[in-house]
């Protein structure tokens, strides 16, 4: 049984930083595409960042490029999202997702099979 558990969310001021972590069990984070999505109140879940199965390629939505960094720690079997220069519009529930084997790091939520429960990130102005 695959489980993803996010942590690291919280309340931060405009311009602050947070580091989200996603701990996987039941499968490794290597060998599978991994991604972060977010969902603001009343809005659809949208793509934030992804990493391909090899860890060699990363992808970001334009609004977070240069501010967010996705990474993985194979030894700890975690995927992380370092978020800097946070803005109030980054406020959302952030979800970790795991895709199929040898996934390329899709931006579509339909390409991800397993999801975490989400962690709230609130950026105050």
NUPASE-899638 format. One record per residue: residue number from 1; residue in three letters; x, y, z of N, C-alpha, C in turn. Coordinates in steps of 0.2 Angstrom, whole numbers. Each point is the difference from the previous one (the first is absolute). Example, Ala and Ser with C-alpha at 12.3 -4.5 7.8 and 13.67 -1.06 7.14 Angstrom:
<sites>
SITE  seq  type   n.xx   n.yy   n.zz  ca.xx  ca.yy  ca.zz   c.xx   c.yy   c.zz
SITE    1   ALA     66    -28     39     -4      6      0      4      6      0
SITE    2   SER     -2      5     -4      4      6      1     -4      5      3
</sites>
This chain:
<sites>
SITE  seq  type   n.xx   n.yy   n.zz  ca.xx  ca.yy  ca.zz   c.xx   c.yy   c.zz
SITE    1   UNK      4     -6      0     -4      6      0      4      6      0
SITE    2   UNK     -1      5     -5      4      6      0     -3      5      4
SITE    3   UNK      4      3      4     -2      6      3      5      6      0
SITE    4   UNK     -3      6     -1      4      6      0     -3      5      5
SITE    5   UNK      5      2      4     -2      4      6      4      7      0
SITE    6   UNK     -3      5     -1      3      7     -1      1      3      7
SITE    7   UNK      5      4      1      1      4      6      3      6     -2
SITE    8   UNK      1      5      5      3      6     -1     -4      6     -1
SITE    9   UNK     -6     -1     -1     -4      6     -1     -1      5      6
SITE   10   UNK     -3      5     -1     -1      5      5     -1      7     -2
SITE   11   UNK      0      5      5     -1      7     -1      6      3     -1
SITE   12   UNK      1      4     -5      6      4     -1     -2      7     -3
SITE   13   UNK      5      5      1     -2      6     -2      3      1     -8
SITE   14   UNK     -3      5     -3      2      2     -7      7      0      0
SITE   15   UNK      3     -3     -5      8      0     -1      3     -6      4
SITE   16   UNK     -3     -4      4      3     -5      4      1     -6     -4
SITE   17   UNK      2     -5      4      2     -7     -3     -3     -5      4
SITE   18   UNK     -1     -6     -4     -3     -6      3      3     -6     -4
SITE   19   UNK      1     -5      4      3     -7     -4     -6     -5      2
SITE   20   UNK     -3     -2     -6     -4     -6      1      3     -6     -1
SITE   21   UNK     -2     -6      3      3     -6     -1     -6     -5     -1
SITE   22   UNK      2     -5     -4     -5     -5     -2      3     -7      1
SITE   23   UNK     -2     -4      6      3     -6      1     -4     -6     -3
SITE   24   UNK      3     -4     -4     -3     -5     -4      1     -7      4
SITE   25   UNK     -5     -4      0      1     -7      2     -4     -4     -5
SITE   26   UNK      2     -6     -1     -3     -5     -4      3      0     -7
SITE   27   UNK      4      5     -2      4      1     -6      6      5      1
SITE   28   UNK      5      0     -4      5      4      0     -2      7     -4
SITE   29   UNK      3      5      2     -1      6     -4      4      0     -6
SITE   30   UNK      6     -4      0      4      0     -6     -4     -5     -5
SITE   31   UNK      1      1     -6     -3     -5     -5     -7      2     -2
SITE   32   UNK     -3      5      4     -7      3     -2      0      7      0
SITE   33   UNK     -4      3     -4     -1      7     -1     -3      2      7
SITE   34   UNK      2      6      3     -3      3      6     -1      7     -1
SITE   35   UNK     -6      2      3     -2      7     -2     -3      3      7
SITE   36   UNK     -1      7     -1     -3      4      5     -6      4     -4
SITE   37   UNK     -6     -1      3     -5      4     -2     -3      5      5
SITE   38   UNK     -4      5     -1     -3      3      5     -7      2     -2
SITE   39   UNK     -4      1      6     -7      2     -1     -2      6      4
SITE   40   UNK     -2      5     -2     -2      6      4     -8     -1      1
SITE   41   UNK     -2      4      5     -8     -1      1     -4      2     -6
SITE   42   UNK     -4     -4     -2     -5      1     -5      3     -1     -7
SITE   43   UNK      6     -2      0      3     -1     -7      2     -7     -1
SITE   44   UNK      2     -2     -6      2     -6     -2      7     -2      2
SITE   45   UNK      2     -6      1      7     -2      2      4      1     -7
SITE   46   UNK      6      3      1      4      2     -5      7     -2      1
SITE   47   UNK      4     -1     -5      7     -2      0      4      5      3
SITE   48   UNK      5     -2      3      5      5      3      7     -2     -2
SITE   49   UNK      2     -7      1      7     -2     -2      0     -7     -1
SITE   50   UNK      5     -3     -4      0     -7     -1      7     -2     -1
SITE   51   UNK      2     -6      1      6     -3     -1     -1     -7     -4
SITE   52   UNK      4     -1     -5      0     -6     -4      2     -6      4
SITE   53   UNK     -1     -6     -2      2     -6      3      7      0      2
SITE   54   UNK      5      3     -4      7     -1      1      2      5      5
SITE   55   UNK     -4      5      1      2      6      4      4      5     -3
SITE   56   UNK      2     -1     -7      4      4     -4     -4      6     -3
SITE   57   UNK     -6      0      0     -4      5     -3     -5      3      5
SITE   58   UNK     -1      6      0     -5      3      4     -4      5     -4
SITE   59   UNK     -6      2      2     -5      4     -3     -3      4      5
SITE   60   UNK     -2      6     -2     -3      5      4     -6      4     -3
SITE   61   UNK     -5      2      3     -5      4     -3      4      7      0
SITE   62   UNK     -2      4     -4      4      7     -1      0      4      6
SITE   63   UNK     -5      0      4     -1      4      5      4     -1      6
SITE   64   UNK      4     -6      0      4     -2      6      7     -1     -3
SITE   65   UNK      2      1     -6      6     -1     -2      5      5      3
SITE   66   UNK      6     -2      2      5      4      4     -2      1      7
SITE   67   UNK     -6     -3      2     -1      1      7     -1     -7      4
SITE   68   UNK     -3     -5     -4     -1     -7      3      5     -4     -3
SITE   69   UNK      2     -5      4      5     -6     -3     -3     -6      3
SITE   70   UNK     -1     -5     -5     -2     -7      2      7     -4      0
SITE   71   UNK      0     -4      5      6     -5      0     -2     -6      4
SITE   72   UNK      4     -5     -1     -2     -6      4      6     -3      3
SITE   73   UNK     -1     -4      6      5     -3      4     -1     -7      0
SITE   74   UNK      4     -4     -5     -2     -7      0      2     -4      6
SITE   75   UNK      4      2      4      2     -3      6     -6      0      5
SITE   76   UNK     -3      6      0     -6      1      5     -7     -2     -4
SITE   77   UNK      1     -1     -6     -6     -1     -4     -5      5      1
SITE   78   UNK      2      6     -1     -4      6      0      1      5     -6
SITE   79   UNK     -5      4     -1      0      5     -5     -1      6      3
SITE   80   UNK      3      5     -1      0      7      3     -2      6     -5
SITE   81   UNK     -3      5      3     -1      6     -4      2      6      5
SITE   82   UNK      6      2     -2      2      6      3     -3      6     -3
SITE   83   UNK     -3      4      4     -4      6     -2      3      6      3
SITE   84   UNK      2      5     -4      3      6      2     -4      6     -3
SITE   85   UNK      1      6      3     -3      6     -3     -8     -1      0
SITE   86   UNK     -3     -3      5     -7     -2     -1     -4      6      0
SITE   87   UNK     -6      0     -4     -4      5     -1     -7     -2      3
SITE   88   UNK     -5      5      1     -6     -2      2     -4     -5     -5
SITE   89   UNK      1      1     -6     -3     -4     -5      3     -7      0
SITE   90   UNK      5     -2      4      2     -7      0     -4     -3      6
SITE   91   UNK     -4      3      3     -4     -3      5     -5     -6     -3
SITE   92   UNK      1     -6      3     -4     -5     -3      1     -6      4
SITE   93   UNK     -3     -6     -1      2     -6      2      4     -3     -5
SITE   94   UNK      6     -3      2      5     -3     -4      0     -7      0
SITE   95   UNK     -1     -4     -5      0     -7     -1      6     -3     -3
SITE   96   UNK      2     -5      2      6     -4     -3     -4     -6     -4
SITE   97   UNK      3     -1     -6     -3     -5     -4      6     -5     -3
SITE   98   UNK     -2     -6     -1      5     -5     -3     -3     -3     -6
SITE   99   UNK      4      0     -5     -3     -3     -7      2     -7     -1
SITE  100   UNK      0     -1     -7      2     -7     -2      7     -1      0
SITE  101   UNK      3     -6     -1      7     -1     -1      2      3     -6
SITE  102   UNK      6      3      0      4      3     -5     -4      6     -3
SITE  103   UNK     -4      3      5     -4      6     -2      4      6     -2
SITE  104   UNK     -2      4     -4      4      6     -3     -1      6      4
SITE  105   UNK     -5      0      5     -1      6      4     -5      5     -3
SITE  106   UNK     -6     -4     -1     -6      4     -3     -2      5      4
SITE  107   UNK     -4      5     -4     -3      5      4     -7     -1      1
SITE  108   UNK     -3     -6     -2     -7     -2      0     -1     -4      6
SITE  109   UNK     -5      2      5     -1     -4      6     -3     -7     -2
SITE  110   UNK     -2     -1     -6     -3     -6     -3      6     -6      0
SITE  111   UNK      6      3     -1      6     -5     -1      3     -2      7
SITE  112   UNK     -3      2      5      2     -2      7     -5     -5      3
SITE  113   UNK      3     -5      3     -4     -5      3     -2      1      7
SITE  114   UNK      6      1      4     -1      1      7      1      7      2
SITE  115   UNK     -4      2      6      0      7      2      1      0      8
SITE  116   UNK      3      5      2      0      1      8     -7      3      2
SITE  117   UNK      0      1      6     -6      4      3      0      7      0
SITE  118   UNK      6      3     -2      1      7      0      2      3      6
SITE  119   UNK      4      6     -1      2      4      5     -2      7     -1
SITE  120   UNK     -2      4      5     -2      7     -1      6      5      0
SITE  121   UNK      0      4     -5      5      5      0     -4      7     -1
SITE  122   UNK      1      4      5     -3      7      1      5      5      0
SITE  123   UNK      0      5     -5      5      5      0     -4      7      1
SITE  124   UNK      2      3      6     -4      6      2      3      6     -3
SITE  125   UNK     -4      5     -2      3      6     -3      2      6      5
</sites>
